[in-house]
Amino acid sequence: MMCALAQWSLAHMATALEEVEMLHYAVVFFVIAIIAALLGFSGIAGAASNIAWILFVVFLVLAVISLFRKKA
């Protein structure tokens, strides 16, 4: 049986991993957008840029939620 601290620690670690994964995908789509823009694929660049922006905002929201949960 896990103690409450271990359960909290595992939940916090899962949230931290989700945040890192979101930031990773945001950076990947940003790089795709830059490469596509340099090659002249404006449609793909715009779509990848929008996806990167959405993932970055989701990352920020998860980071703020994680900070508030950490203090509580």
N, CA, C and O of each residue as an XYZ file, in Angstrom:
288
protein
N       0.846     -1.180      0.000
C       0.000      0.000      0.000
C       0.889      1.240      0.000
O       1.808      1.356      0.810
N       0.608      2.158     -0.910
C       1.409      3.373     -1.018
C       0.956      4.423     -0.027
O      -0.233      4.573      0.255
N       1.933      5.146      0.494
C       1.566      6.244      1.385
C       1.129      7.443      0.537
O       1.335      7.469     -0.676
N       0.532      8.415      1.187
C      -0.006      9.582      0.479
C       1.098     10.367     -0.212
O       0.897     10.889     -1.308
N       2.271     10.453      0.426
C       3.378     11.204     -0.166
C       3.855     10.544     -1.459
O       4.150     11.237     -2.432
N       3.932      9.230     -1.479
C       4.357      8.530     -2.692
C       3.343      8.714     -3.809
O       3.723      8.912     -4.963
N       2.069      8.653     -3.484
C       1.034      8.862     -4.504
C       1.101     10.279     -5.043
O       0.976     10.485     -6.250
N       1.298     11.274     -4.159
C       1.399     12.666     -4.600
C       2.624     12.836     -5.482
O       2.578     13.529     -6.498
N       3.731     12.192     -5.083
C       4.962     12.305     -5.849
C       4.797     11.720     -7.247
O       5.263     12.309     -8.223
N       4.140     10.568     -7.353
C       3.917      9.957     -8.666
C       2.999     10.814     -9.531
O       3.234     10.955    -10.732
N       1.962     11.385     -8.937
C       1.046     12.246     -9.692
C       1.765     13.497    -10.168
O       1.565     13.941    -11.299
N       2.605     14.068     -9.303
C       3.347     15.272     -9.671
C       4.347     14.965    -10.787
O       4.526     15.769    -11.702
N       4.994     13.804    -10.711
C       5.952     13.430    -11.739
C       5.254     13.219    -13.080
O       5.798     13.580    -14.123
N       4.065     12.644    -13.063
C       3.316     12.435    -14.306
C       2.950     13.772    -14.941
O       3.035     13.927    -16.160
N       2.541     14.739    -14.115
C       2.211     16.068    -14.627
C       3.449     16.739    -15.206
O       3.373     17.373    -16.258
N       4.586     16.607    -14.533
C       5.827     17.209    -15.024
C       6.239     16.592    -16.353
O       6.700     17.300    -17.248
N       6.077     15.275    -16.489
C       6.420     14.620    -17.751
C       5.501     15.075    -18.881
O       5.952     15.242    -20.014
N       4.218     15.278    -18.584
C       3.288     15.772    -19.598
C       3.695     17.163    -20.052
O       3.616     17.476    -21.240
N       4.131     18.002    -19.117
C       4.542     19.359    -19.466
C       5.769     19.346    -20.363
O       5.830     20.085    -21.346
N       6.742     18.514    -20.032
C       7.955     18.427    -20.853
C       7.619     17.900    -22.238
O       8.164     18.372    -23.235
N       6.720     16.921    -22.302
C       6.322     16.368    -23.592
C       5.619     17.429    -24.447
O       5.864     17.515    -25.650
N       4.753     18.230    -23.834
C       4.067     19.299    -24.579
C       5.072     20.298    -25.123
O       4.979     20.705    -26.281
N       6.033     20.696    -24.299
C       7.039     21.661    -24.747
C       7.884     21.068    -25.861
O       8.243     21.769    -26.807
N       8.202     19.791    -25.760
C       8.982     19.113    -26.804
C       8.247     19.162    -28.143
O       8.834     19.510    -29.168
N       6.965     18.813    -28.130
C       6.193     18.837    -29.370
C       6.020     20.254    -29.907
O       6.005     20.452    -31.122
N       5.889     21.233    -29.030
C       5.800     22.624    -29.484
C       7.075     23.027    -30.214
O       7.017     23.674    -31.260
N       8.219     22.650    -29.669
C       9.496     22.979    -30.315
C       9.631     22.240    -31.643
O      10.104     22.814    -32.624
N       9.220     20.974    -31.685
C       9.308     20.198    -32.928
C       8.464     20.851    -34.023
O       8.933     21.011    -35.149
N       7.230     21.228    -33.705
C       6.383     21.852    -34.720
C       6.898     23.238    -35.109
O       6.714     23.668    -36.248
N       7.538     23.934    -34.180
C       8.127     25.233    -34.500
C       9.273     25.060    -35.492
O       9.394     25.830    -36.444
N      10.105     24.060    -35.274
C      11.212     23.784    -36.200
C      10.664     23.376    -37.571
O      11.178     23.813    -38.601
N       9.631     22.548    -37.583
C       9.003     22.172    -38.855
C       8.481     23.412    -39.581
O       8.619     23.532    -40.799
N       7.880     24.330    -38.825
C       7.358     25.559    -39.430
C       8.481     26.393    -40.036
O       8.329     26.929    -41.134
N       9.597     26.508    -39.338
C      10.719     27.296    -39.860
C      11.285     26.650    -41.128
O      11.534     27.342    -42.115
N      11.486     25.341    -41.107
C      12.030     24.657    -42.281
C      11.070     24.775    -43.462
O      11.496     25.038    -44.587
N       9.779     24.582    -43.209
C       8.800     24.694    -44.292
C       8.763     26.113    -44.858
O       8.632     26.297    -46.068
N       8.876     27.113    -43.987
C       8.877     28.497    -44.457
C      10.112     28.777    -45.311
O      10.025     29.460    -46.332
N      11.257     28.250    -44.892
C      12.481     28.461    -45.668
C      12.409     27.791    -47.034
O      12.995     28.278    -48.000
N      11.693     26.675    -47.114
C      11.564     25.960    -48.381
C      10.400     26.476    -49.228
O      10.201     26.016    -50.353
N       9.640     27.420    -48.698
C       8.567     28.028    -49.474
C       7.204     27.379    -49.317
O       6.279     27.719    -50.055
N       7.057     26.473    -48.396
C       5.759     25.832    -48.157
C       4.986     26.631    -47.117
O       4.950     26.265    -45.942
N       4.377     27.709    -47.551
C       3.734     28.620    -46.594
C       2.532     27.996    -45.899
O       2.281     28.287    -44.729
N       1.783     27.143    -46.596
C       0.619     26.504    -45.978
C       1.013     25.573    -44.846
O       0.422     25.598    -43.767
N       2.025     24.750    -45.109
C       2.514     23.826    -44.077
C       3.154     24.607    -42.935
O       2.988     24.258    -41.766
N       3.878     25.657    -43.274
C       4.525     26.467    -42.244
C       3.477     27.105    -41.329
O       3.650     27.137    -40.111
N       2.407     27.604    -41.909
C       1.350     28.216    -41.109
C       0.660     27.213    -40.202
O       0.384     27.503    -39.038
N       0.383     26.033    -40.738
C      -0.270     24.995    -39.938
C       0.630     24.535    -38.802
O       0.170     24.394    -37.668
N       1.896     24.300    -39.086
C       2.833     23.867    -38.044
C       3.024     24.956    -36.997
O       3.159     24.665    -35.808
N       3.036     26.197    -37.437
C       3.158     27.308    -36.496
C       1.948     27.375    -35.567
O       2.097     27.601    -34.366
N       0.761     27.182    -36.116
C      -0.450     27.184    -35.280
C      -0.448     26.032    -34.279
O      -0.832     26.210    -33.123
N      -0.019     24.858    -34.720
C       0.049     23.710    -33.813
C       1.060     23.977    -32.700
O       0.798     23.681    -31.535
N       2.216     24.535    -33.061
C       3.239     24.851    -32.056
C       2.699     25.853    -31.043
O       2.942     25.714    -29.844
N       1.974     26.857    -31.512
C       1.413     27.871    -30.614
C       0.402     27.240    -29.648
O       0.421     27.534    -28.452
N      -0.461     26.394    -30.153
C      -1.463     25.735    -29.301
C      -0.782     24.862    -28.250
O      -1.148     24.908    -27.075
N       0.198     24.072    -28.659
C       0.894     23.203    -27.712
C       1.651     24.009    -26.662
O       1.718     23.606    -25.501
N       2.222     25.146    -27.064
C       2.932     25.990    -26.109
C       1.965     26.571    -25.081
O       2.293     26.640    -23.896
N       0.789     26.986    -25.515
C      -0.212     27.520    -24.581
C      -0.677     26.424    -23.621
O      -0.847     26.672    -22.427
N      -0.880     25.218    -24.141
C      -1.263     24.102    -23.273
C      -0.152     23.831    -22.253
O      -0.434     23.568    -21.084
N       1.111     23.896    -22.694
C       2.232     23.727    -21.779
C       2.202     24.777    -20.675
O       2.395     24.452    -19.504
N       1.963     26.032    -21.042
C       1.920     27.094    -20.035
C       0.793     26.874    -19.031
O       0.977     27.080    -17.831
N      -0.366     26.460    -19.518
C      -1.498     26.201    -18.623
C      -1.156     25.067    -17.663
O      -1.408     25.178    -16.463
N      -0.587     23.980    -18.174
C      -0.205     22.867    -17.308
C       0.870     23.274    -16.300
O       0.850     22.826    -15.154
N       1.802     24.117    -16.724
C       2.851     24.576    -15.811
C       2.262     25.409    -14.678
O       2.649     25.241    -13.521
N       1.329     26.305    -14.999
C       0.700     27.137    -13.962
C      -0.117     26.267    -13.013
O      -0.063     26.458    -11.798
N      -0.865     25.321    -13.549
C      -1.653     24.415    -12.697
C      -0.713     23.620    -11.797
O      -0.995     23.434    -10.614
N       0.387     23.159    -12.346
C       1.341     22.389    -11.553
C       1.935     23.225    -10.428
O       2.116     22.735     -9.313
N       2.238     24.485    -10.719
C       2.783     25.355     -9.672
C       1.779     25.582     -8.547
O       2.152     25.580     -7.374
N       0.511     25.775     -8.894
C      -0.507     25.990     -7.869
C      -0.754     24.722     -7.060
O      -0.975     24.788     -5.851
N      -0.717     23.572     -7.720
C      -0.915     22.310     -6.998
C       0.263     22.009     -6.093
O       0.100     21.402     -5.034
N       1.464     22.434     -6.510
C       2.655     22.199     -5.718
C       2.602     22.979     -4.405
O       3.045     22.480     -3.370
N       2.061     24.204     -4.441
C       1.974     25.048     -3.251
C       0.904     24.563     -2.289
O       1.018     24.764     -1.080
N      -0.128     23.931     -2.811
C      -1.252     23.513     -1.963
C      -0.949     22.280     -1.158
O      -1.799     21.813     -0.400
